[in-house]
Amino acid sequence: MSRPEATTDPTVSLRSIAVPAYGPTVIAAIGAGAIVPIVALSALDLGASQSVAALTAGLGLVAELFFAVPAGALVNRVGERRALLWASAVDAVAAFVALTAPSLAVLMATVFAMGFTSSVFLVARQAYLIDAVPASMRARAMSTLGGVNRIGMFIGPFVGAPIIHAWGPRAGFAVAVAAGLAAAALVQFGPDLTAAHEAQAKEESRDRTRVSTATVLWDHRRTYLTLGLGIMVIGAARSSRVVLLPLWAEYVGLSASTTAIIFGIVAGVEMLLFYPAGSVMDRFGRIWVAVPCVVLLGIGMLALPLTHSAVAVTLVALVAAVGNGMGSGIVMTLGADSAPEWGRSQFLGGWRFMSVIGGSGAPALISLVTAEAGLAAACVSLGGLALLGTGWLGYWVPRFDPVRRRG
């Protein structure tokens, strides 16, 4: 008896599983969005220099890089529901410690811990959706997961703003405490949609030897070194856009408030595109989203040095936003397509690592190029690398695409 790749129940719809599948994610994202603007400010309040404050703000991403693979191993061992419950509880505790942190070291430790819970959340939800929805609607499920995460991150700062205004920057962590507790409550007391899948997996695993994470990663090394390098390109293009846009806006003299408005417009456009992106992937194939996503991000970066006004910067940002919005869920969808039946969560942990290493490496490259040749050169260099990477994606994505195989 083999475990199916995904449910074949034709009555399953995204609406029928919306609350248990996406509810914890959007709640946790609201908490994460509330603290994004205040981590660096909280570090400054505790005596950090500007460089150390910037490092503190980036510790969550560093933790995601280090803990992506262990997160997959944890989900594989304890199950998706329990992993979500533990991650929510740890997130709430870490946020409370950050709220009351007596020193910079304590704050940095808690921000690092939150990076781990973020990885666990993503891997657990992705692994569940692979089993919960038919393969024919997998991309819509994954793009919706990415979309609700963006919606939560968008709402979070607005929820935190009045609290921060009343009680100071660190009060924003109170939103994350409440979000962590609410997400844990929803997982604990909501319908357990993973029970049947986990029971079946446990029964069938009695006749199988437990596979180590190292073995899973090694057995799928070809996937990581082919399609996985492609998702590194996507991660690098996305993070480059986030770094370069505010730097260029400041370079051409735009105020911080104008830049914030541009980012708000960009976020709104991206949130409108996540479900259409999933529909395109399910109907026509992954290639029709993967390549346009990176092409538009690359064009946006290449065009940025040609802009010198708020209107021009906004137009270029919108081009990149359409690309990024079209790519909502593409990395998770490609990972779901490639994931094995056994060792699935462990594989997804490695997949998450590939994505994060691309996203974390791009800012370092931007810093290096900017120091040597200037910001405009960094825009052109990263935009050019993104366009070159589309060739790699164009070659490998169709070879792992189940829509193409069905066709």
HUSULGI-V429111 format. One line per field, one symbol per residue. phi: phi as a letter, one per 20 degrees, with the letter a starting at -180 (. if undefined). psi: psi as a letter, one per 30 degrees, with the letter a starting at -180 (. if undefined). burial: b if it has 24 or more other C-alpha atoms within 12 Angstrom, else e. Layout:
phi=???
psi=???
burial=???
This chain:
phi=.dfffbfdffefcfffdgffedggffffffffffegfdfffffffenffffffffffeffffffffdgfgffffffednffffffffffffffffffffdgebfffffffffffffffffgffffffffgeedfgfcffffffffffffffffffgffffgffffecogfffffffffffffffffffdefeeegfffffffffffecffeffgfffffdffffedffffffffffffffffefffffgffenfffffffffffffffffffdffgffffffedpfffdgfggffffffgffegfeebbfffffffffgfffffffegnffffffffefffdmffffffffffffffffeffgfffgffffecoffffgfffffffffffffffeegffdeffffff
psi=kkklelkgjffkleefgeefefeeeeeeeeeeeffeffeeeeeefgglleeeeeeefffeeeeeeegeeeeeeeeeefleeeeeeeeeeeeeeeeeeeegkfleeeeeeeeeefeeeeeeeeeeeeeeeeefllffgeeeeeeeeeeeeeeeeeeeeeefeeeeeegleffffeeeeeeeeeeeeeeeflkjffeeeeeeeeeffegkkkkleeeeeefgeeeefdeeeefeeeeeeeeeeeeeeeeeeeeggkleeeeeeeeeeeeeeefffeeeeeeeeeeflfefeeeeeeeeeeeeeefeffkgleeeeeeeeeeeeeeeefgkfeeeeeeeefklekgeeeeeeeeeeeeeeeeffeeeeeeeeeeefleeeeeeeeeeeeeeffeeefeeeffgjfeeee.
burial=eebebbbeeeeeebeebbbbbbbbbbbbbbbbbbbbbbbbbbbbebeeeeebbebbbbbbbbbbbbbbbbbbbbbbbebbbbbbbbbbbbbbbbbbbbbebeebeebbbbbbbbbbbbbbbbbbbbbbbbbbbbbbbbbbbbbbbbbbbbbbbbbbbbbbbeebeeeebbbbbbbbbbbbbbbbbbbeeeebbbeebbeebeeeeeeeeeeebeebbeebeebbebbbbbbbbbbbbbbbbbbbbbbbbeebebeeeebeebbbbbbbbbbbbbbbbbbbbbbbbbbbbbbbbbbbbbbbbbbbbebeebeebbbbbbbbbbbbbbbbbbbbbbbbbbbbbbbbbbbbbbbbbbbbbbbbbbbebbbeeeeeeebbbbbbbbbbbbbebbbbbbebbbebbbbeeee
